[in-house]
Amino acid sequence: MVYEADQIKVLEDLEAVRVRPGMYVGSTGQSGLMHLVEEVVDNSIDEALAGHCSEIHVTVHADNRVTVVDDGRGMPVGIHKETGIPAVELVMTTLHAGGKFDNKSYHVSGGLHGVGVSVVNALSEHMAVEVWRNGKTYRQEFSRGLKLTEIEEVGASKKTGTKITFLPDEEIFGEIAYSLNKLSHRLKELSYLNGGLLIVLENEASGVTRRYQHKGGIVSFVKELASGRDPIHPKPIYIQGEQNGTALEIAMQFTEGYDESIFAFANNINTVDGGTHLTGFKSSLTKFLNDFGREKKMLRKDDPNMRGEDVREGLVAIISVKIPNPEFEGQTKTKLGNPEVTSLVTTVIQEELAVYFSKKTAEARAIIEKSVQAGRARMAAAKARKMVRRKGALSSLALPGKLADCSSTDPAESELFIVEGDSAGGSAKQGRDRAFQAILPLRGKVLNVEKARLAKLLDNAEIRSIITAVGTGIRDEFDPERLRYHKLIIMADADIDGAHICTLLLTFFYRFLRGLVERGNVYIAKPPLYQVKSGRKVTYAFDDAELARIRGEHNGKLTVKRFKGLGEMNPRELWETTMDPENRILKRVEIRDALEADEVFSVLMGSDVSLRRDFIWENSDRTTSLDI
């Protein structure tokens, strides 16, 4: 094929966004849809950061439109001198057009790439912008990146602000399905990070409205995250500082727990991969506590320096930095790179924390004593593990009697199926490949560890069996090197009861064996819901949609059998559909957002019934099968 100059195509303005939407919003699935909502919300948040917005209202309408309203200054409506077109139209229809590049309109901003709202316009079937400014109301409409109407004055108004309503384009996204749980989590997070800001989320379809406002800011954030843990000191420690226009806030609560929960934000963005603010915090905190402990004689002369992991054991902390010119690594903004932030964090830790601990010496002593104890426990555990390995005692540990172990002694090639029910466990034991597949059947309902103390958890026979079979220990005794199987597979019925069992087990893994989830060792098996026979040919369908597709592809008579549970499958069927590595479907469990995961488990498995009811009601449209 001839390749000539006239074959070069230039994509004008927002046309490129529609041709390659994934480059701008990540995907054309649900995450891309959520990116659209967040881009519009971020514009309102930037107004709040600038000190001009106190309320943001987000409404998800029954027809899939989304409206975001703020009481900020109102988007500029005047004519832009260089282009000769209204500022609203310029911002909505042109990439890299906005007020976030000169640090004059916005000293601090989360959306610095200047593509946000214009990209939302490009990927929307319809968008309407309403502006309250200069005592007047202005309106303009757009579609797929182009203007439908000119900006016009439609009335008077005493208020200021901006209202944007948009309908994502089905040509781009296909089915429009928002994650209301993810959106509510993000809005709640923003309300903490911008203390005093009121954010209201209304879901018209479910009739659920949520109001988020936390005048305590990140101190309230830490209080919520630390709830249920035993605090070492009564109130979270709050310190702050500023340097060359960059503001830093740190709130932290030391607890008697064992897991550290530290989350870092830059301009309201959850920097999940950390960066200079997080590394600066960790190293500075460790150095400060060692120096302070030595100076105040809280550490004995023969005590070794406390290590970072000892200092952070049980620590809950939020680090929030607001910086005029953040340097993020990549478009995803998951890691902060500004080197000057490390200096600011170090200064704030050394100066502000010294002042705080000088006034709260009892709290300082309790924190340092806890860290010293953590270090001693760590060294004792390491010594004990070394002795166990030396004596070869690992192989003599008392494994659960109902565990059908595999013959392989190589964890890398071994897998453990945690199976719901004795009947399904029996079929799994007969159908498995004994060389590398182990089976652990569970009897009865799994304990909800979200509502149970550690003593009750360890008193539960099924939980004890899982802990022993896995081999790593939990919490402070956790050692991934002792993992007996590199694949831990939850295998439950393909119905609502099975989903409940999965949720209970995932809660246990997340709360007590999170390291295995983070390492990618935990999986969920996906058994079929239907067996379909056409003569001698046998196929399987995993949901109603797949069954409908199979029926549509066959004109002859089909015999359909619905499996009510794994126990209804004979060993051969269970092997072929759910256990055979060549045919099975496994879903690896990942933690994409630790804060969101923490909130979901608290809502689903916690004691607040109203939150759980709202969650179920809002997500009812995502249910594919329900046994009543």
C-alpha positions as CSV (number, residue, x, y, z in Angstrom):
1,M,0.0,0.0,0.0
2,V,1.3,3.4,-1.0
3,Y,2.0,5.8,2.0
4,E,1.9,9.4,0.8
5,A,1.8,12.9,2.4
6,D,-1.9,13.3,1.8
7,Q,-2.6,10.3,3.9
8,I,-1.4,12.1,7.0
9,K,-4.5,13.0,9.1
10,V,-4.4,15.9,11.5
11,L,-7.0,15.6,14.3
12,E,-8.3,19.0,15.2
13,D,-8.8,19.9,18.9
14,L,-11.2,17.6,20.6
15,E,-11.5,15.2,17.7
16,A,-8.4,13.4,18.9
17,V,-10.1,12.8,22.3
18,R,-13.0,11.0,20.6
19,V,-10.7,8.9,18.5
20,R,-8.4,7.9,21.4
21,P,-10.5,8.4,24.6
22,G,-8.4,6.0,26.6
23,M,-5.4,8.3,26.3
24,Y,-7.3,11.0,28.2
25,V,-9.6,9.2,30.7
26,G,-7.8,5.8,31.0
27,S,-10.6,3.6,29.6
28,T,-14.0,3.5,28.0
29,G,-15.4,1.4,30.8
30,Q,-16.6,2.4,34.3
31,S,-13.3,3.9,35.4
32,G,-13.4,6.2,32.4
33,L,-16.9,7.3,33.3
34,M,-15.8,8.0,36.9
35,H,-12.9,10.0,35.5
36,L,-15.4,12.3,33.8
37,V,-17.3,13.0,37.0
38,E,-14.1,13.5,39.0
39,E,-12.7,16.0,36.4
40,V,-15.8,18.2,36.8
41,V,-15.7,17.9,40.6
42,D,-12.0,18.8,40.6
43,N,-12.8,22.2,39.0
44,S,-15.1,23.0,41.9
45,I,-12.5,21.7,44.4
46,D,-10.0,24.0,42.9
47,E,-12.4,26.9,43.6
48,A,-12.5,25.7,47.2
49,L,-8.7,25.5,47.4
50,A,-8.6,29.1,46.2
51,G,-11.0,30.1,49.0
52,H,-14.0,30.9,46.9
53,C,-16.2,27.9,47.3
54,S,-17.9,26.5,50.4
55,E,-20.5,24.0,48.9
56,I,-20.4,21.4,46.1
57,H,-23.5,19.5,45.1
58,V,-23.2,16.4,42.9
59,T,-26.4,14.7,41.5
60,V,-26.5,11.5,39.6
61,H,-29.8,11.6,37.7
62,A,-32.0,8.7,36.9
63,D,-31.3,9.2,33.1
64,N,-27.5,8.9,33.7
65,R,-26.9,12.7,33.5
66,V,-24.6,14.1,36.2
67,T,-24.8,17.6,37.6
68,V,-22.1,19.3,39.6
69,V,-22.9,22.7,41.2
70,D,-20.6,24.9,43.3
71,D,-20.9,28.4,44.9
72,G,-17.5,29.6,43.6
73,R,-16.8,32.7,41.6
74,G,-18.5,31.4,38.5
75,M,-16.6,30.5,35.3
76,P,-15.4,33.6,33.3
77,V,-17.9,34.5,30.6
78,G,-16.1,37.5,29.0
79,I,-14.5,37.5,25.5
80,H,-11.0,36.1,25.5
81,K,-8.7,38.7,23.9
82,E,-6.4,36.4,22.0
83,T,-9.1,34.2,20.4
84,G,-12.1,36.5,20.3
85,I,-14.5,33.9,21.8
86,P,-16.2,33.7,25.2
87,A,-14.0,32.2,27.9
88,V,-16.6,29.5,28.8
89,E,-16.6,28.3,25.2
90,L,-12.8,28.3,25.0
91,V,-12.5,26.2,28.2
92,M,-15.1,23.8,27.0
93,T,-13.9,23.2,23.5
94,T,-10.1,23.6,23.6
95,L,-7.5,21.4,25.1
96,H,-4.9,23.0,27.4
97,A,-7.1,26.0,28.0
98,G,-7.7,27.0,31.6
99,G,-6.7,29.2,34.5
100,K,-4.2,26.8,36.1
101,F,-1.0,27.5,34.2
102,D,0.0,31.0,35.6
103,N,-0.6,30.4,39.3
104,K,-2.7,33.6,39.4
105,S,-6.2,32.4,39.1
106,Y,-5.4,29.2,41.1
107,H,-2.4,29.2,43.4
108,V,-2.9,25.5,44.1
109,S,-4.8,23.0,41.8
110,G,-5.2,19.3,41.4
111,G,-5.9,19.4,37.7
112,L,-2.8,20.8,36.2
113,H,-2.9,19.3,32.7
114,G,-5.6,21.6,31.4
115,V,-7.5,18.9,29.5
116,G,-10.2,18.1,32.1
117,V,-13.5,19.7,31.4
118,S,-12.9,20.0,27.6
119,V,-12.4,16.2,27.5
120,V,-15.6,15.7,29.4
121,N,-17.4,17.8,26.8
122,A,-15.7,15.8,24.0
123,L,-16.9,12.5,25.4
124,S,-20.5,13.7,26.3
125,E,-23.6,13.4,24.1
126,H,-24.8,16.6,25.7
127,M,-23.4,19.2,28.1
128,A,-25.0,22.3,29.6
129,V,-23.1,25.0,31.5
130,E,-24.8,27.5,33.7
131,V,-22.9,30.4,35.2
132,W,-23.9,32.8,37.9
133,R,-21.7,35.8,37.8
134,N,-21.9,39.6,37.7
135,G,-25.5,39.5,39.0
136,K,-26.6,37.6,35.9
137,T,-27.2,34.0,34.8
138,Y,-25.5,32.7,31.6
139,R,-26.0,29.4,29.8
140,Q,-24.4,27.6,26.9
141,E,-24.9,24.0,25.5
142,F,-22.4,21.6,23.9
143,S,-22.4,18.2,22.3
144,R,-19.4,15.9,21.6
145,G,-16.9,18.7,21.8
146,L,-18.8,21.3,19.7
147,K,-21.0,24.1,20.8
148,L,-24.8,23.8,20.2
149,T,-25.7,27.3,21.2
150,E,-24.0,30.6,21.8
151,I,-23.5,31.8,25.3
152,E,-26.5,33.8,26.3
153,E,-27.8,35.8,29.3
154,V,-30.9,34.0,30.6
155,G,-31.7,35.9,33.7
156,A,-30.6,37.7,36.8
157,S,-29.0,36.1,39.9
158,K,-27.7,37.3,43.3
159,K,-25.5,34.2,43.7
160,T,-22.2,33.2,42.1
161,G,-21.1,29.7,41.0
162,T,-21.1,27.2,38.2
163,K,-23.5,24.4,37.3
164,I,-22.4,21.7,34.8
165,T,-24.7,18.9,33.6
166,F,-23.4,16.3,31.2
167,L,-24.5,13.0,29.7
168,P,-21.7,10.6,28.7
169,D,-21.8,9.5,25.1
170,E,-22.9,5.9,24.7
171,E,-21.0,5.8,21.4
172,I,-17.9,6.0,23.5
173,F,-18.8,4.2,26.7
174,G,-21.5,1.7,25.7
175,E,-23.6,1.0,28.8
176,I,-23.5,3.9,31.3
177,A,-23.0,2.4,34.8
178,Y,-21.4,4.6,37.5
179,S,-19.8,3.3,40.6
180,L,-21.7,5.2,43.3
181,N,-19.6,3.6,46.0
182,K,-16.4,4.8,44.4
183,L,-17.8,8.3,43.9
184,S,-19.1,8.6,47.5
185,H,-15.8,7.5,48.8
186,R,-13.9,10.1,46.7
187,L,-16.3,12.9,47.8
188,K,-16.0,11.9,51.4
189,E,-12.2,11.9,51.1
190,L,-12.3,15.4,49.6
191,S,-14.4,16.7,52.4
192,Y,-11.8,15.5,54.9
193,L,-8.9,17.0,52.9
194,N,-10.7,20.4,52.7
195,G,-11.9,20.9,56.2
196,G,-15.3,22.7,56.5
197,L,-16.2,22.2,52.8
198,L,-19.8,20.8,52.4
199,I,-20.2,18.2,49.7
200,V,-23.6,16.7,49.0
201,L,-24.1,13.6,46.8
202,E,-27.6,12.8,45.6
203,N,-28.4,9.5,43.8
204,E,-31.8,10.1,42.2
205,A,-32.4,6.5,41.1
206,S,-32.0,5.1,44.7
207,G,-33.3,8.2,46.5
208,V,-30.1,8.2,48.7
209,T,-28.5,11.5,49.7
210,R,-25.2,11.8,51.5
211,R,-23.8,14.9,53.1
212,Y,-20.0,15.2,53.8
213,Q,-18.6,18.0,55.9
214,H,-15.7,17.6,58.4
215,K,-14.6,20.8,60.1
216,G,-11.9,18.9,61.8
217,G,-10.3,18.1,58.4
218,I,-7.6,15.5,58.4
219,V,-7.7,15.1,62.2
220,S,-11.3,13.8,61.7
221,F,-10.0,11.7,58.9
222,V,-7.5,10.0,61.2
223,K,-10.1,9.6,64.0
224,E,-12.3,7.6,61.6
225,L,-9.5,5.5,60.2
226,A,-8.3,4.7,63.8
227,S,-11.7,3.9,65.2
228,G,-11.9,0.4,66.6
229,R,-8.1,0.4,67.4
230,D,-6.8,1.1,70.9
231,P,-5.2,4.5,70.9
232,I,-1.9,5.1,72.8
233,H,-2.8,8.8,73.2
234,P,-6.4,10.3,73.4
235,K,-6.3,12.7,70.4
236,P,-4.6,12.6,67.1
237,I,-1.4,14.7,66.8
238,Y,-1.8,17.6,64.4
239,I,1.2,19.5,63.0
240,Q,1.5,21.9,60.1
241,G,3.9,24.2,58.3
242,E,4.5,26.3,55.2
243,Q,7.5,27.0,53.0
244,N,7.7,29.0,49.8
245,G,4.0,28.8,49.2
246,T,3.8,25.0,49.9
247,A,1.5,24.1,52.8
248,L,1.8,20.8,54.8
249,E,-0.6,19.2,57.2
250,I,0.1,16.0,59.1
251,A,-2.4,14.2,61.4
252,M,-1.4,11.0,63.2
253,Q,-2.6,8.6,65.8
254,F,-0.4,5.9,67.4
255,T,-2.4,2.8,68.4
256,E,-1.8,-0.6,70.1
257,G,-2.5,-2.2,66.7
258,Y,0.1,-3.8,64.5
259,D,-0.7,-2.6,60.9
260,E,0.4,0.8,59.8
261,S,-2.1,2.9,57.8
262,I,-0.4,5.9,56.3
263,F,-2.0,7.8,53.3
264,A,-0.4,10.6,51.5
265,F,-2.1,13.3,49.4
266,A,-0.8,16.1,47.1
267,N,-3.3,18.8,46.1
268,N,-6.1,16.4,47.1
269,I,-4.8,13.6,44.9
270,N,-4.2,10.3,46.6
271,T,-0.6,9.6,45.7
272,V,-0.9,5.8,46.1
273,D,2.7,5.3,45.1
274,G,4.0,7.8,47.6
275,G,6.7,10.2,46.7
276,T,8.9,12.8,48.4
277,H,6.2,13.7,51.0
278,L,5.8,10.1,52.2
279,T,9.5,9.1,52.2
280,G,10.3,12.4,53.9
281,F,7.7,11.7,56.6
282,K,8.9,8.1,57.3
283,S,12.6,8.9,57.5
284,S,12.1,12.1,59.5
285,L,9.7,10.5,62.0
286,T,12.1,7.7,62.7
287,K,15.1,10.0,63.2
288,F,13.1,12.4,65.4
289,L,11.8,9.7,67.7
290,N,15.3,8.2,68.1
291,D,16.9,11.6,68.8
292,F,14.1,12.7,71.1
293,G,14.2,9.3,73.0
294,R,18.0,9.6,73.5
295,E,17.8,13.3,74.6
296,K,15.0,12.7,77.1
297,K,16.6,9.4,78.4
298,M,13.5,7.4,77.2
299,L,15.9,5.1,75.4
300,R,18.5,3.3,77.4
301,K,22.2,3.4,76.4
302,D,22.1,-0.3,75.4
303,D,18.9,0.1,73.4
304,P,19.5,-0.1,69.7
305,N,18.0,2.6,67.5
306,M,14.4,2.0,66.7
307,R,13.8,1.0,63.0
308,G,11.1,2.7,60.8
309,E,8.9,-0.4,60.8
310,D,9.0,-0.4,64.7
311,V,8.1,3.3,64.9
312,R,5.2,3.0,62.4
313,E,3.7,-0.2,63.9
314,G,0.0,0.6,64.6
315,L,0.4,4.2,63.3
316,V,-2.5,5.8,61.4
317,A,-1.6,9.0,59.6
318,I,-2.6,11.4,56.9
319,I,-0.1,13.6,55.1
320,S,-1.5,16.3,52.9
321,V,0.6,18.8,50.9
322,K,-0.8,21.7,48.9
323,I,1.9,22.8,46.4
324,P,1.7,25.4,43.6
325,N,3.7,23.4,41.0
326,P,3.6,19.7,41.8
327,E,5.8,17.3,39.8
328,F,3.9,14.1,39.4
329,E,5.4,11.0,37.8
330,G,3.1,10.4,34.8
331,Q,-0.5,11.4,33.9
332,T,-1.9,9.2,36.6
333,K,-0.3,11.4,39.3
334,T,0.3,8.5,41.7
335,K,3.8,9.6,42.9
336,L,5.0,13.1,43.9
337,G,8.5,14.0,42.8
338,N,9.1,17.5,44.2
339,P,12.4,17.3,46.1
340,E,11.8,20.5,48.1
341,V,8.8,18.8,49.8
342,T,11.2,16.5,51.7
343,S,12.9,19.5,53.3
344,L,9.5,20.9,54.4
345,V,8.4,17.6,55.9
346,T,11.7,17.3,57.8
347,T,11.4,20.8,59.2
348,V,7.8,20.4,60.3
349,I,8.5,17.0,62.0
350,Q,11.6,18.3,63.8
351,E,10.2,21.6,64.9
352,E,6.5,21.1,65.4
353,L,6.7,17.6,66.8
354,A,9.4,18.7,69.3
355,V,7.1,21.4,70.6
356,Y,4.2,19.0,70.9
357,F,6.1,16.2,72.7
358,S,7.7,18.7,75.0
359,K,4.2,19.5,76.3
360,K,3.0,15.9,76.1
361,T,5.9,14.0,77.6
362,A,3.7,11.1,78.8
363,E,2.4,10.6,75.3
364,A,5.9,10.7,73.9
365,R,7.1,8.1,76.4
366,A,4.2,5.8,75.6
367,I,4.8,6.0,71.8
368,I,8.6,5.4,72.2
369,E,7.9,2.4,74.6
370,K,5.5,0.9,72.1
371,S,8.1,1.3,69.4
372,V,10.9,-0.3,71.5
373,Q,8.5,-3.2,72.3
374,A,7.8,-3.6,68.6
375,G,11.5,-3.8,67.9
376,R,12.1,-6.5,70.6
377,A,9.1,-8.5,69.3
378,R,10.5,-8.3,65.7
379,M,13.9,-9.5,66.8
380,A,12.5,-12.3,68.9
381,A,10.3,-13.4,66.1
382,A,13.2,-13.4,63.6
383,K,15.3,-15.5,66.1
384,A,12.4,-17.9,66.6
385,R,11.9,-18.4,62.9
386,K,15.6,-19.0,62.4
387,M,15.6,-21.7,65.1
388,V,12.5,-23.3,63.6
389,R,14.1,-23.5,60.1
390,R,17.3,-24.8,61.6
391,K,15.5,-27.6,63.4
392,G,13.4,-28.4,60.3
393,A,10.3,-28.1,62.5
394,L,8.2,-26.4,59.8
395,S,7.3,-29.8,58.4
396,S,6.0,-31.1,61.7
397,L,3.5,-28.3,62.4
398,A,0.1,-29.7,63.2
399,L,-2.0,-29.1,60.1
400,P,-5.8,-29.2,60.2
401,G,-7.2,-32.8,60.1
402,K,-9.7,-31.9,57.3
403,L,-7.0,-30.4,55.1
404,A,-6.3,-32.7,52.1
405,D,-2.7,-31.6,51.3
406,C,-0.9,-31.8,48.0
407,S,2.2,-34.0,47.5
408,S,4.3,-31.1,46.2
409,T,6.5,-29.3,48.8
410,D,7.3,-26.4,46.5
411,P,5.0,-23.4,47.5
412,A,5.5,-21.8,44.1
413,E,3.7,-24.6,42.3
414,S,1.2,-25.4,45.1
415,E,-2.4,-24.0,45.5
416,L,-4.9,-24.2,48.3
417,F,-8.7,-24.3,47.5
418,I,-10.7,-23.0,50.5
419,V,-14.1,-24.6,49.7
420,E,-17.5,-23.8,51.0
421,G,-19.2,-26.9,52.5
422,D,-18.3,-30.5,53.1
423,S,-20.1,-31.8,50.0
424,A,-18.3,-29.5,47.7
425,G,-15.1,-30.2,49.6
426,G,-15.6,-34.0,48.9
427,S,-16.1,-33.4,45.2
428,A,-13.0,-31.1,45.1
429,K,-10.9,-33.7,46.9
430,Q,-11.8,-36.4,44.4
431,G,-11.6,-34.2,41.3
432,R,-8.3,-32.3,42.1
433,D,-4.8,-33.0,40.9
434,R,-3.2,-34.3,44.1
435,A,0.3,-33.3,42.9
436,F,-0.2,-29.6,43.5
437,Q,-3.8,-28.9,44.7
438,A,-4.7,-28.9,48.4
439,I,-8.3,-28.7,49.6
440,L,-9.6,-27.1,52.8
441,P,-13.4,-27.5,53.3
442,L,-15.2,-25.1,55.6
443,R,-18.2,-26.0,57.7
444,G,-21.0,-23.6,58.6
445,K,-20.9,-19.8,58.4
446,V,-17.5,-18.1,58.4
447,L,-16.9,-15.7,61.3
448,N,-17.3,-12.0,60.5
449,V,-14.0,-10.8,61.7
450,E,-15.0,-7.1,61.3
451,K,-17.1,-7.5,64.4
452,A,-14.9,-9.9,66.3
453,R,-11.9,-9.3,68.6
454,L,-8.7,-11.2,68.1
455,A,-9.4,-13.6,70.9
456,K,-12.8,-14.6,69.4
457,L,-11.2,-14.9,66.0
458,L,-8.5,-17.3,67.2
459,D,-11.2,-19.3,69.1
460,N,-13.0,-20.0,65.8
461,A,-12.2,-23.5,64.4
462,E,-12.6,-22.5,60.7
463,I,-10.5,-19.4,61.0
464,R,-7.8,-21.3,62.9
465,S,-7.8,-24.0,60.2
466,I,-7.1,-21.3,57.5
467,I,-4.4,-19.7,59.5
468,T,-2.6,-23.0,60.1
469,A,-3.0,-24.2,56.5
470,V,-1.7,-20.9,55.0
471,G,1.3,-21.0,57.4
472,T,2.3,-17.3,57.5
473,G,0.9,-16.4,60.8
474,I,-1.2,-13.2,61.2
475,R,-0.6,-9.6,62.2
476,D,2.7,-9.2,64.0
477,E,3.6,-12.9,63.4
478,F,3.0,-12.6,59.6
479,D,6.0,-13.9,57.6
480,P,5.3,-14.3,53.8
481,E,8.4,-16.6,53.6
482,R,6.4,-19.3,55.5
483,L,3.5,-19.3,52.9
484,R,2.8,-22.9,52.0
485,Y,0.8,-22.2,48.8
486,H,1.4,-19.4,46.4
487,K,-2.2,-19.5,45.2
488,L,-5.0,-19.3,47.8
489,I,-8.2,-19.8,46.0
490,I,-11.7,-19.1,47.5
491,M,-14.1,-21.5,45.9
492,A,-17.8,-20.9,46.8
493,D,-21.2,-21.4,45.2
494,A,-22.1,-19.2,42.2
495,D,-25.1,-17.7,44.1
496,I,-25.8,-15.0,46.7
497,D,-24.8,-17.2,49.6
498,G,-21.5,-18.0,47.9
499,A,-20.9,-14.3,47.4
500,H,-21.5,-13.7,51.1
501,I,-19.0,-16.5,52.0
502,C,-16.4,-14.8,49.6
503,T,-17.0,-11.4,51.3
504,L,-16.5,-12.9,54.8
505,L,-13.3,-14.6,53.7
506,L,-12.0,-11.5,51.9
507,T,-12.6,-9.5,55.1
508,F,-10.5,-11.9,57.0
509,F,-7.7,-11.8,54.4
510,Y,-7.8,-8.0,54.2
511,R,-7.8,-7.4,57.9
512,F,-5.4,-10.1,59.1
513,L,-3.4,-11.3,56.0
514,R,-3.3,-8.1,53.9
515,G,0.3,-8.9,52.8
516,L,-0.9,-11.9,50.9
517,V,-3.5,-9.7,49.0
518,E,-0.9,-7.1,48.3
519,R,1.5,-9.8,46.9
520,G,-1.2,-11.2,44.6
521,N,-1.6,-14.6,46.4
522,V,-5.4,-14.5,46.9
523,Y,-7.8,-15.6,44.1
524,I,-11.6,-16.2,43.7
525,A,-12.7,-19.2,41.6
526,K,-15.6,-18.7,39.2
527,P,-17.7,-21.8,38.9
528,P,-20.4,-22.0,36.2
529,L,-24.1,-21.4,37.0
530,Y,-25.5,-23.6,34.2
531,Q,-24.7,-26.8,32.3
532,V,-26.0,-26.8,28.7
533,K,-26.2,-30.0,26.7
534,S,-26.9,-30.2,22.9
535,G,-26.9,-33.8,22.1
536,R,-23.5,-35.1,23.4
537,K,-21.9,-31.7,23.4
538,V,-21.7,-30.1,26.9
539,T,-20.9,-26.5,27.5
540,Y,-21.2,-24.2,30.6
541,A,-22.5,-20.8,31.2
542,F,-21.3,-18.6,34.0
543,D,-24.3,-16.2,34.1
544,D,-27.7,-15.5,32.5
545,A,-26.2,-13.4,29.8
546,E,-23.9,-16.2,28.7
547,L,-26.8,-18.7,28.8
548,A,-28.8,-16.4,26.5
549,R,-25.9,-16.1,24.1
550,I,-25.6,-19.9,23.9
551,R,-29.3,-20.3,23.3
552,G,-29.1,-17.7,20.5
553,E,-26.3,-19.7,18.8
554,H,-28.2,-23.0,18.8
555,N,-31.4,-23.7,16.9
556,G,-31.8,-27.2,18.2
557,K,-33.1,-28.5,21.5
558,L,-31.0,-27.7,24.6
559,T,-31.0,-29.3,28.0
560,V,-30.2,-26.7,30.7
561,K,-29.2,-27.6,34.2
562,R,-28.8,-25.0,36.9
563,F,-26.2,-25.7,39.6
564,K,-27.6,-24.7,43.0
565,G,-24.1,-25.2,44.5
566,L,-20.7,-26.7,44.0
567,G,-21.9,-29.9,45.8
568,E,-24.2,-30.6,42.9
569,M,-21.2,-31.0,40.6
570,N,-19.6,-34.4,40.3
571,P,-15.7,-34.5,40.7
572,R,-15.2,-34.6,36.9
573,E,-17.4,-31.5,36.3
574,L,-15.8,-29.6,39.1
575,W,-12.4,-30.3,37.8
576,E,-13.2,-29.4,34.2
577,T,-15.0,-26.1,35.0
578,T,-13.4,-24.7,38.1
579,M,-10.1,-26.4,39.0
580,D,-8.3,-27.4,35.8
581,P,-5.7,-24.7,35.1
582,E,-6.3,-25.1,31.4
583,N,-10.0,-24.2,31.5
584,R,-10.8,-22.5,34.9
585,I,-11.4,-18.8,35.5
586,L,-9.6,-17.3,38.5
587,K,-10.0,-13.7,39.6
588,R,-7.0,-12.3,41.4
589,V,-7.9,-10.0,44.4
590,E,-6.1,-6.7,44.2
591,I,-6.1,-3.5,46.4
592,R,-6.3,-0.6,44.0
593,D,-7.3,1.9,46.6
594,A,-6.6,1.0,50.2
595,L,-8.7,3.8,51.6
596,E,-11.7,2.8,49.5
597,A,-11.2,-0.9,50.3
598,D,-11.1,-0.1,54.0
599,E,-14.4,1.9,53.7
600,V,-16.2,-0.9,51.8
601,F,-15.3,-3.6,54.3
602,S,-16.4,-1.3,57.2
603,V,-19.7,-0.6,55.4
604,L,-20.5,-4.2,54.3
605,M,-19.3,-6.0,57.4
606,G,-19.5,-3.4,60.1
607,S,-22.3,-2.6,62.6
608,D,-23.9,0.4,61.0
609,V,-27.0,-1.1,59.3
610,S,-28.1,2.2,57.7
611,L,-24.8,2.5,55.7
612,R,-25.1,-1.1,54.6
613,R,-28.7,-0.6,53.5
614,D,-27.8,2.5,51.4
615,F,-24.9,0.6,49.8
616,I,-27.1,-2.4,48.9
617,W,-29.8,-0.1,47.6
618,E,-27.5,1.9,45.4
619,N,-25.8,-1.2,44.0
620,S,-28.9,-3.3,43.5
621,D,-28.8,-2.6,39.7
622,R,-25.5,-4.5,39.5
623,T,-27.0,-7.7,40.8
624,T,-27.0,-10.4,38.0
625,S,-28.6,-13.2,39.9
626,L,-30.6,-13.4,43.1
627,D,-31.9,-16.5,44.8
628,I,-35.0,-15.9,47.0
